[in-house]
Amino acid sequence: PVPCQDMLVDECQDVDEAQLAWVLEHAKAGVRVLVVGDDDQSIYGFRDALGFEGMVAFQRATDAEHVSLDITYRCP
C-alpha cells in the first residue's frame, strides 16, 4: 500500500477486480478509505468494471457504512 492515512476512491463503480483488491489492501493496512460511486452509472464495462457489485464488495469486505444521497443537484 501507498503510505497514507486517508484514501478517496471516486467513481468506484468503475473499478475492476485488480483496483478493488488494491483499495482493499489499503483498508486492511489501516488506511481510512472513502468510496463514492453512482449505482446507476458505469462506463467502463468494456474493461471489466465491477459496477454496483464492486461497491457492494467493498462494503462487505470492510463493513463500511452505506450513505445514500437521495437528491441530486447535478441533473433535473
PLY file of the C-alpha trace (Angstrom):
ply
format ascii 1.0
element vertex 76
property float x
property float y
property float z
element edge 75
property int vertex1
property int vertex2
end_header
0.00 0.00 0.00
0.91 3.63 -0.57
1.93 5.21 2.75
-1.08 7.38 3.58
-3.73 7.82 6.25
-6.76 8.53 4.07
-7.88 7.44 0.60
-10.77 8.70 -1.52
-11.93 6.48 -4.38
-14.19 8.46 -6.70
-16.27 6.75 -9.42
-15.96 3.47 -7.51
-18.48 1.84 -9.84
-15.73 1.87 -12.48
-13.11 -0.14 -10.55
-12.11 -3.57 -11.79
-11.03 -6.55 -9.67
-7.36 -5.52 -9.51
-8.20 -1.96 -8.49
-10.66 -3.15 -5.85
-8.04 -5.52 -4.43
-5.54 -2.62 -4.26
-8.05 -0.44 -2.39
-8.92 -3.28 0.00
-5.24 -3.83 0.80
-5.08 -0.21 1.93
-8.15 -0.68 4.11
-6.61 -3.81 5.65
-3.44 -1.82 6.39
-5.45 0.69 8.42
-5.95 3.41 5.82
-9.30 5.20 6.18
-10.98 4.64 2.82
-13.99 6.50 1.46
-15.51 5.25 -1.78
-18.00 7.27 -3.80
-19.97 5.94 -6.72
-23.21 6.08 -8.66
-25.06 2.77 -8.83
-26.89 3.92 -11.98
-23.71 4.66 -13.90
-20.78 2.63 -15.17
-18.98 3.44 -18.39
-16.03 1.06 -18.13
-17.81 -2.25 -18.56
-15.67 -2.84 -21.65
-12.65 -3.19 -19.35
-14.41 -5.34 -16.75
-15.51 -2.62 -14.32
-17.45 -4.19 -11.48
-20.23 -1.59 -11.38
-22.53 -1.62 -8.37
-21.25 -5.05 -7.33
-17.79 -3.56 -6.78
-19.20 -1.08 -4.29
-21.14 -3.85 -2.54
-17.98 -5.99 -2.42
-16.09 -3.11 -0.76
-18.88 -2.64 1.77
-18.96 -6.34 2.64
-15.18 -6.66 2.91
-14.79 -3.63 5.17
-18.14 -3.50 6.96
-18.40 0.06 5.64
-21.35 2.30 6.36
-23.57 2.95 3.34
-24.73 6.54 2.93
-27.19 7.21 0.13
-27.84 10.65 -1.26
-31.48 10.83 -2.26
-31.36 14.21 -4.01
-29.10 15.08 -6.91
-28.42 18.64 -7.92
-26.43 17.60 -10.98
-29.42 16.60 -13.14
-33.09 17.54 -13.12
0 1
1 2
2 3
3 4
4 5
5 6
6 7
7 8
8 9
9 10
10 11
11 12
12 13
13 14
14 15
15 16
16 17
17 18
18 19
19 20
20 21
21 22
22 23
23 24
24 25
25 26
26 27
27 28
28 29
29 30
30 31
31 32
32 33
33 34
34 35
35 36
36 37
37 38
38 39
39 40
40 41
41 42
42 43
43 44
44 45
45 46
46 47
47 48
48 49
49 50
50 51
51 52
52 53
53 54
54 55
55 56
56 57
57 58
58 59
59 60
60 61
61 62
62 63
63 64
64 65
65 66
66 67
67 68
68 69
69 70
70 71
71 72
72 73
73 74
74 75
